[in-house]
Amino acid sequence: METPKPVQRPPQPPVPAPAAGYAGELDIDRSDPAYRRWLSEAVAKVHADANRSADTHLLSVPLPADWGVDLYLKDESTHPTGSLKHRLARSLFLYALCNGWIRPDRPVIEASSGSTAVSEAYFARLIGVPFVAVMARGTVRAKVELIQFHGGRCHLVEDPCEVYETAARLARETGGHYMDQFTYAERATDWRGNNNIAESIFRQLAAERHPVPDWIVATAGTGGTSATLARYVRFAQATTGVCVADPENSAFFPGWRDGDPSVRTGTGSRIEGIGRQRVEPSFVPGAIDRMMRVPDAASIAAVRVLERLLGRRAGASTGTGLWAAFRIISEMRESGRRGSVVGLICDPGERYVEKYYSDGWLAEQGIEIGPYVERLERFLRSGILDGPEPEERG
Ligand SMILES: Cc1ncc(COP(=O)(O)O)c(C=O)c1O
């Protein structure tokens, strides 16, 4: 894959010598009207794009009404770039533009497991700057093709842990900007409102029989979505709990359980988009009420079952959250509690036909979804999800 060519950083204008009689006074004016005009136009383009976009749907998942528990899924796969990362990419671009970090003709570079890079490639093209995605070689081809479709370039590395340093190095070498979603996701997002994902969910639930959800279940890649949800429910003084469902080989679960942000797992996640080998700086553990470890086979079984329930395919990270949502619904049923639970459809399954929807890939990975599909079928009949099995306890 191509890497961008090194360019020189622009020379800073010299500091003028103080005029006679003013020795000791310093005044440096770096204002640059041409750059500010470019910046205003770039921000206006991002705003106009948001203005053309519609909100995502909150789908109701058909469960027996007499269970007394309603499940909703916020369908983030309907954003123009197909995932919940569209929101994040917009926020990261606005944050970096307003911080003066993105400059005309300078590349934006990002470390990503793919979905963020697809959305960022879209915004980079919108404002007219080059974009380079640094990703692990195992990333599904469909995401590489989507990044290229939106005008971005892909720089693939062998070890998923290399993405951060490689992206930072490419930015240094090219005079570009390393967006660094894993650090900035939580702070770039407007968590108090501005129609963020949480505010949108609460507004869309307003006419339901249980308008304040008992639980919202998220998953974590950067941790940004869960941080926004958790901060918002606290800010809104809602009673809602926020649960993060985490796949195998992820550091978030043990890091949160043990209060240890230095956890490293040494093995990459098989559930694309979520589960990291380190606890990312954007993950805000103190705001999270509950975490659940979900076996990868259960995540994949859950999206297969979702296809039957909703008639649509989703990526496996959606299944990770869905399994946790089913577990919570089962507990509510057992304790006779009525209420609602909200999960997320993070991205579409069409990106993963060669992976989570391929029996060949499952066999290659030694993933057996059969027992989990059976447990889900029993759950859909009885409202009780048996287990948890020992591997689900972390
Ligand atoms: C498909 C998918 N689902 C869920 C997430 C989690 O989102 P966040 O980065 O906000 O934690 C990601 C993040 O990359 C993702 O790509």
The ligand as a Gaussian input file, in Angstrom:
#p B3LYP/6-31G(d) Opt

LIG

0 1
 C      -18.399000      -2.018000      14.438000
 C      -18.132000      -1.293000      15.720000
 N      -18.941000      -1.470000      16.758000
 C      -18.728000      -0.802000      17.941000
 C      -17.675000       0.025000      18.130000
 C      -17.442000       0.712000      19.449000
 O      -17.450000       2.112000      19.431000
 P      -16.530000       3.049000      20.310000
 O      -15.274000       3.302000      19.555000
 O      -17.323000       4.297000      20.471000
 O      -16.217000       2.422000      21.623000
 C      -16.817000       0.176000      17.067000
 C      -15.628000       0.986000      17.215000
 O      -14.715000       0.996000      16.394000
 C      -17.055000      -0.474000      15.830000
 O      -16.219000      -0.327000      14.777000

